[in-house]
Amino acid sequence: MNEEDWERRVAEAWASIDERGEEEFRALIDGLAAELPEGSGIAAFERACSFDSTGHSDRAAPLYREALQAGLTGERRRRAVIQLSSSLRNVGLPQESIALLTAEMEQGSDHLDDALRVVLALALTDVGREREAVSIVITALAPHLPRYQRSMANYARLLVEK
């Protein structure tokens, strides 16, 4: 199997999600995942994403766990943590979501930081920690503002210090 070709075909499949029915799309991803070796973390991840993207967080969460246990690495690993956390929140487990995301924040920083923070803010809202959630979202948004970055960062900090 040519890895580059496989990644291209997966990207094309994802680009076609809105043109397909849910079952057709999941079958397409499942077929691509089946090309990978048994026990592949990437295969489990892609299958999880297909369930998640078609509104089945309950079926996605175990596959994200499987992917992570299989040793998923790189960007897919971080995406799996974020997406598992989102799925857990969706199935009524926001505390587990918060724990996973909080631990992931300590793993370093990359271009997915803002996505991680948004999911964390949603989970915090689910457990009644709205001030902390707003603080996290403002902190994520502040660097993208054309002005007022410093002020907004201070306001975000003050939300949780009170």
Helices and strands as residue ranges (DSSP letters): H 3-15, G 17-19, H 22-34, H 41-53, H 57-69, H 74-90, H 94-105, H 113-126, H 130-141, G 142-144, H 149-161
